Amino acid sequence: MDYVAALDSVIASTIAELAPVTDRQAAFPRAGIQALQDAGLLGLVSSPEVGGAGLGLAEASRVVRRLGQSCPSTAMVVCMHYCATAVLEQAAGPREARQAIAAGKHLSTLAFSEAESRSHFWAPASTARSDGAEVVLDARKSFATSAFEADSYVWSSKPLAAEGASTLWLVDARLPGLTQPGAFDGLGLRGNASSPITAEGVRIPAELRIGEDGKGFDLMMGVVLPWFSVLNASASVGIMEGSIERACAHAGKTRHQHLGSSLADLPTIRAYLARGRIKTDMANCLLQDTLAAIAANRPDTMLRVLEVKCAAAESALEVTDIAMRVCGGAAFRKDLGIERLFRDARAAHVMAPTTDVLYDFIGKAITGLPLF
């Protein structure tokens, strides 16, 4: 599968054109997601045994990074879908759902964050109780990307009966008892449908448990954290690359007619662009090293996983600010697309685990303290 050519085709034909509309209308990018499904790109990390392409985190990172240059809302939807798929594959989740994902007929996402535990996504307050062959779920999920747009949620709750921090379930997004307290209308990532979900007496078959009862924390730390950190960082790097590309193009073609020079002829402008390029390349180098650490199971893998989301999110704030400065008043216009990326970049540092939480984790890791 030439997934790069397929991705470039979908971006050129659908996603890039729809990105401003997605942002302006705060509309879920359904047409772009459908095009990605039709091209086989949402089955990219599904295993060959269920009909998927069988590729891994490095390829998923490339997809999300490239999407982030054009439409970060779409990038985040795909990020969460790949994270959910990775959990289902790692834990041998329900085969029917895995086959549907591989066939491009099923969009999934994560439903971890809750009002009671906030950015501590690994500590759900929601409950699960047994009722014969079914399990009854109650929860107040605070944010779920693709809420009421995805086909399923990889859902966390307190354990059913075992010891442990959590248990994971696959929940059909159309089940009765799932309600949306309010639609998403945010500053950035306006098309990712990240809204709360309330569950009241939601019934699912007991066999839709993912992994062992009480072992959800292990899947969160062993699968979700590295996948989410890397893919979230990939989206941030994509946003940086998109911002610098637009800023360079604007600086090169915008001229002072009375001087016969372009913005790019000014040393201060070139210096700003150089800083943005360096910051982008530094974040990408850390991203690539994190992927290498995960692939080789290096001793510093967890440290890299914690660092990469934090570093990319913070760098994206700086780089998009540089792009705004370089383009001046023109950057405030919608047509350049820079102010959209500027707003979209603000989301990553408050997405759990937040930058401040990650700073604490990194500090613990480098001083020899336990993370939890």
C-alpha positions as CSV (number, residue, x, y, z in Angstrom):
1,M,0.0,0.0,0.0
2,D,1.5,3.4,-1.1
3,Y,-0.1,5.2,1.8
4,V,1.9,8.4,1.3
5,A,0.5,8.8,-2.3
6,A,-3.0,8.0,-1.1
7,L,-2.7,10.5,1.7
8,D,-1.4,13.3,-0.5
9,S,-4.3,12.6,-3.0
10,V,-6.9,12.8,-0.2
11,I,-5.4,16.0,1.2
12,A,-5.2,17.7,-2.2
13,S,-8.7,16.6,-3.4
14,T,-10.7,17.0,-0.2
15,I,-9.1,18.0,3.2
16,A,-7.1,21.1,2.3
17,E,-10.1,22.7,0.6
18,L,-12.5,21.9,3.4
19,A,-10.2,22.9,6.3
20,P,-11.3,26.6,6.4
21,V,-15.0,25.5,6.2
22,T,-14.4,23.0,9.0
23,D,-13.0,25.7,11.2
24,R,-15.5,28.4,10.3
25,Q,-18.6,26.2,10.8
26,A,-17.1,24.2,13.7
27,A,-18.2,21.2,11.6
28,F,-16.9,17.7,11.9
29,P,-14.8,16.9,8.9
30,R,-17.0,14.0,7.7
31,A,-16.1,14.3,4.0
32,G,-12.4,14.2,4.8
33,I,-12.7,11.3,7.2
34,Q,-14.8,9.4,4.7
35,A,-12.1,10.0,2.0
36,L,-9.4,8.7,4.3
37,Q,-11.5,5.6,5.0
38,D,-12.2,5.0,1.3
39,A,-8.4,5.2,0.7
40,G,-7.7,2.6,3.3
41,L,-5.8,5.1,5.6
42,L,-7.9,4.5,8.7
43,G,-7.1,0.8,8.5
44,L,-3.4,1.6,8.3
45,V,-2.5,0.2,11.8
46,S,-5.0,-2.6,11.8
47,S,-3.5,-6.1,11.7
48,P,-3.4,-8.0,8.4
49,E,-5.4,-10.8,10.1
50,V,-8.5,-8.6,10.1
51,G,-7.8,-7.0,6.7
52,G,-5.7,-4.0,7.8
53,A,-2.4,-2.7,6.3
54,G,-0.4,-3.8,9.4
55,L,1.7,-0.7,9.6
56,G,2.8,0.9,12.8
57,L,3.3,4.0,14.9
58,A,5.9,5.6,12.6
59,E,3.5,5.4,9.6
60,A,0.6,6.7,11.7
61,S,2.8,9.6,12.8
62,R,3.6,10.5,9.3
63,V,-0.2,10.6,8.4
64,V,-1.1,12.7,11.4
65,R,1.8,15.1,10.9
66,R,0.9,15.6,7.2
67,L,-2.8,16.2,8.1
68,G,-1.7,18.7,10.7
69,Q,-0.2,20.9,8.1
70,S,-3.6,21.3,6.4
71,C,-6.4,20.5,8.9
72,P,-5.4,19.9,12.5
73,S,-9.0,19.1,13.4
74,T,-8.9,16.1,11.0
75,A,-5.4,15.2,12.3
76,M,-6.8,15.0,15.8
77,V,-9.7,12.8,14.8
78,V,-7.3,10.5,13.1
79,C,-4.9,10.6,16.1
80,M,-7.6,9.4,18.4
81,H,-8.8,6.8,15.9
82,Y,-5.3,5.3,15.6
83,C,-5.0,5.3,19.4
84,A,-8.2,3.4,19.9
85,T,-7.3,1.0,17.1
86,A,-3.9,0.3,18.7
87,V,-5.6,-0.6,22.0
88,L,-8.1,-2.9,20.2
89,E,-5.3,-4.6,18.3
90,Q,-2.9,-4.9,21.3
91,A,-5.6,-6.4,23.5
92,A,-7.3,-8.5,20.8
93,G,-10.5,-6.5,21.2
94,P,-13.8,-7.5,19.5
95,R,-13.0,-8.9,16.1
96,E,-16.1,-7.5,14.4
97,A,-15.1,-4.0,15.3
98,R,-11.5,-4.6,14.3
99,Q,-12.5,-5.9,10.9
100,A,-14.8,-2.9,10.3
101,I,-12.0,-0.5,11.1
102,A,-9.7,-2.3,8.7
103,A,-12.3,-2.2,6.0
104,G,-12.8,1.6,6.4
105,K,-16.3,1.2,7.8
106,H,-15.8,2.2,11.4
107,L,-14.3,5.2,13.2
108,S,-13.3,4.8,16.8
109,T,-12.0,7.2,19.5
110,L,-11.0,7.4,23.2
111,A,-13.4,8.3,26.0
112,F,-11.1,8.6,29.0
113,S,-11.1,12.2,30.4
114,E,-13.7,12.8,33.1
115,A,-15.1,15.7,35.0
116,E,-14.1,14.2,38.4
117,S,-10.5,13.4,37.5
118,R,-9.8,16.2,35.0
119,S,-6.4,15.8,33.3
120,H,-5.6,12.6,35.3
121,F,-7.1,10.5,32.5
122,W,-5.8,7.3,34.0
123,A,-8.0,7.5,37.1
124,P,-11.7,7.2,36.0
125,A,-14.5,7.9,38.5
126,S,-17.1,6.3,36.2
127,T,-18.5,3.0,37.2
128,A,-19.3,-0.4,35.7
129,R,-21.6,-3.0,37.4
130,S,-22.5,-6.4,36.3
131,D,-26.1,-7.3,35.5
132,G,-26.2,-10.9,34.3
133,A,-24.7,-11.1,30.8
134,E,-24.5,-7.3,30.6
135,V,-22.5,-4.5,32.1
136,V,-24.1,-1.2,33.1
137,L,-22.0,1.9,32.7
138,D,-22.4,5.3,34.3
139,A,-20.1,8.2,33.7
140,R,-19.5,11.9,33.1
141,K,-16.9,12.1,30.4
142,S,-15.6,15.6,30.1
143,F,-14.0,15.6,26.6
144,A,-14.1,13.0,23.8
145,T,-12.8,13.7,20.4
146,S,-15.4,12.7,17.7
147,A,-18.1,12.5,20.3
148,F,-21.4,11.4,18.7
149,E,-19.5,11.3,15.3
150,A,-17.4,8.1,15.9
151,D,-18.9,4.6,15.7
152,S,-17.4,3.5,19.0
153,Y,-15.6,4.6,22.1
154,V,-12.7,2.9,23.9
155,W,-14.2,3.6,27.3
156,S,-12.6,3.6,30.8
157,S,-14.3,2.9,34.1
158,K,-13.5,1.7,37.5
159,P,-13.0,-2.1,37.6
160,L,-16.0,-4.3,37.5
161,A,-14.8,-6.6,40.4
162,A,-11.0,-6.8,40.3
163,E,-8.4,-4.7,42.0
164,G,-6.8,-2.0,39.9
165,A,-7.3,1.5,38.7
166,S,-9.5,0.9,35.7
167,T,-11.1,-1.4,33.1
168,L,-11.6,-0.7,29.4
169,W,-14.7,-1.4,27.2
170,L,-15.7,-1.0,23.6
171,V,-18.9,1.1,23.7
172,D,-21.2,1.5,20.7
173,A,-21.6,5.3,20.3
174,R,-25.3,4.9,19.3
175,L,-26.5,3.2,22.5
176,P,-29.4,4.6,24.5
177,G,-28.4,6.3,27.6
178,L,-25.5,8.2,26.0
179,T,-26.2,11.9,25.9
180,Q,-24.3,15.1,24.9
181,P,-24.6,17.8,27.6
182,G,-23.4,20.4,25.1
183,A,-21.8,20.7,21.6
184,F,-18.2,21.8,21.1
185,D,-17.6,25.4,20.1
186,G,-14.0,26.1,20.9
187,L,-11.2,28.5,20.1
188,G,-9.2,25.9,18.0
189,L,-9.6,22.4,16.6
190,R,-13.1,23.5,16.0
191,G,-14.0,20.5,13.8
192,N,-12.9,17.7,16.1
193,A,-16.3,17.4,17.9
194,S,-14.6,17.2,21.3
195,S,-17.6,17.3,23.7
196,P,-18.7,15.8,27.0
197,I,-20.5,12.5,27.1
198,T,-22.9,11.5,29.9
199,A,-23.7,7.8,30.3
200,E,-26.7,6.8,32.5
201,G,-27.4,3.1,32.7
202,V,-25.8,2.3,29.4
203,R,-25.9,-1.4,28.8
204,I,-23.2,-3.3,26.9
205,P,-22.5,-7.1,26.5
206,A,-19.9,-8.2,29.1
207,E,-17.7,-9.6,26.3
208,L,-17.0,-6.1,25.0
209,R,-14.5,-5.7,27.8
210,I,-11.0,-4.8,26.3
211,G,-8.3,-6.8,28.2
212,E,-8.6,-8.0,31.7
213,D,-10.8,-6.5,34.4
214,G,-8.7,-4.0,36.5
215,K,-5.9,-3.9,33.9
216,G,-7.0,-0.8,32.0
217,F,-4.2,1.2,33.5
218,D,-1.6,-1.1,32.0
219,L,-3.1,-0.6,28.5
220,M,-3.3,3.1,29.1
221,M,0.4,3.4,30.0
222,G,1.7,0.7,27.7
223,V,-0.3,1.5,24.6
224,V,-2.3,4.7,24.8
225,L,0.3,7.0,26.3
226,P,3.0,6.3,23.7
227,W,0.6,6.3,20.8
228,F,-1.2,9.5,22.0
229,S,2.0,11.3,22.9
230,V,3.7,10.6,19.6
231,L,0.6,11.3,17.5
232,N,-0.3,14.5,19.4
233,A,3.3,15.6,18.9
234,S,3.0,14.7,15.2
235,A,0.0,17.0,14.8
236,S,1.9,19.8,16.6
237,V,4.9,19.4,14.3
238,G,2.5,19.4,11.3
239,I,1.0,22.7,12.6
240,M,4.5,24.2,12.9
241,E,5.4,23.1,9.4
242,G,2.2,24.4,7.9
243,S,2.7,27.8,9.7
244,I,6.3,28.3,8.6
245,E,5.5,27.2,5.0
246,R,2.7,29.8,4.9
247,A,4.8,32.5,6.5
248,C,7.7,31.9,4.2
249,A,5.4,32.0,1.1
250,H,3.9,35.3,2.3
251,A,7.2,36.9,3.1
252,G,8.6,36.0,-0.3
253,K,5.7,37.4,-2.4
254,T,4.7,40.4,-0.3
255,R,6.5,43.5,-1.5
256,H,7.2,47.1,-0.6
257,Q,6.6,48.7,-4.0
258,H,8.3,52.0,-3.0
259,L,11.5,50.1,-2.0
260,G,11.3,47.4,-4.6
261,S,11.9,44.7,-1.9
262,S,10.0,41.9,-0.3
263,L,9.4,41.1,3.4
264,A,12.0,38.3,3.0
265,D,14.6,41.0,2.2
266,L,14.4,42.2,5.7
267,P,17.0,40.6,8.1
268,T,14.6,40.7,11.0
269,I,12.0,38.8,9.1
270,R,14.5,36.2,7.9
271,A,15.7,35.8,11.5
272,Y,12.2,35.2,12.8
273,L,11.6,32.6,10.1
274,A,15.0,31.0,10.9
275,R,14.0,30.7,14.6
276,G,10.7,29.1,13.6
277,R,12.4,26.7,11.2
278,I,14.9,25.7,13.9
279,K,12.2,25.2,16.5
280,T,10.2,23.0,14.1
281,D,13.2,20.9,13.2
282,M,14.1,20.4,16.8
283,A,10.6,19.2,17.7
284,N,10.7,16.9,14.7
285,C,14.1,15.5,15.7
286,L,12.7,14.7,19.1
287,L,9.7,13.1,17.5
288,Q,11.9,10.9,15.3
289,D,14.1,9.9,18.2
290,T,11.0,9.0,20.2
291,L,9.8,6.7,17.4
292,A,13.3,5.2,17.3
293,A,13.3,4.7,21.1
294,I,9.9,2.9,21.0
295,A,11.0,0.7,18.1
296,A,14.2,-0.3,19.9
297,N,12.6,-0.5,23.4
298,R,15.5,1.7,24.6
299,P,15.9,2.4,28.3
300,D,15.0,6.0,27.8
301,T,11.7,5.2,26.0
302,M,9.3,6.4,28.7
303,L,11.3,9.7,29.2
304,R,11.1,10.3,25.4
305,V,7.3,9.6,25.4
306,L,6.8,12.1,28.2
307,E,9.0,14.7,26.6
308,V,7.8,14.6,23.0
309,K,4.2,15.8,23.5
310,C,5.3,18.5,25.9
311,A,8.1,19.8,23.7
312,A,6.1,19.8,20.5
313,A,3.1,21.5,22.1
314,E,5.2,24.2,23.6
315,S,7.2,24.7,20.4
316,A,4.0,25.0,18.4
317,L,2.9,27.9,20.5
318,E,6.1,29.7,19.8
319,V,6.3,28.8,16.1
320,T,2.7,29.8,15.3
321,D,3.3,33.1,17.2
322,I,6.4,33.7,15.0
323,A,4.3,33.1,11.8
324,M,1.8,35.6,13.1
325,R,4.5,38.2,13.8
326,V,6.2,37.7,10.4
327,C,2.9,38.2,8.5
328,G,1.7,41.1,10.6
329,G,-1.8,42.3,9.9
330,A,-2.2,39.9,7.0
331,A,-2.0,37.0,9.4
332,F,-5.3,38.0,11.0
333,R,-7.1,37.4,7.7
334,K,-8.6,34.0,7.2
335,D,-7.2,33.4,3.7
336,L,-3.6,32.9,4.8
337,G,-4.7,30.1,7.2
338,I,-2.1,31.1,9.8
339,E,-4.5,32.4,12.4
340,R,-6.4,29.1,12.2
341,L,-3.2,27.1,12.9
342,F,-2.3,29.6,15.6
343,R,-5.6,28.8,17.4
344,D,-5.4,25.1,16.7
345,A,-1.9,25.0,18.2
346,R,-3.2,26.1,21.6
347,A,-5.1,22.8,22.2
348,A,-2.2,20.4,22.6
349,H,-0.8,21.8,25.8
350,V,-4.1,21.5,27.7
351,M,-5.0,18.0,26.4
352,A,-4.4,15.4,29.0
353,P,-1.8,14.7,30.1
354,T,-1.3,18.5,30.1
355,T,2.0,20.1,29.6
356,D,2.2,21.0,33.3
357,V,1.4,17.4,34.3
358,L,4.1,16.2,31.9
359,Y,6.7,18.6,33.4
360,D,6.0,17.0,36.8
361,F,6.3,13.5,35.3
362,I,9.5,14.3,33.6
363,G,10.9,15.9,36.8
364,K,10.0,12.7,38.7
365,A,11.6,10.5,36.0
366,I,14.9,12.3,36.0
367,T,15.1,12.5,39.8
368,G,14.4,8.8,40.2
369,L,10.9,9.2,41.7
370,P,7.9,6.9,40.8
371,L,5.6,8.5,38.3
372,F,2.4,7.4,40.1
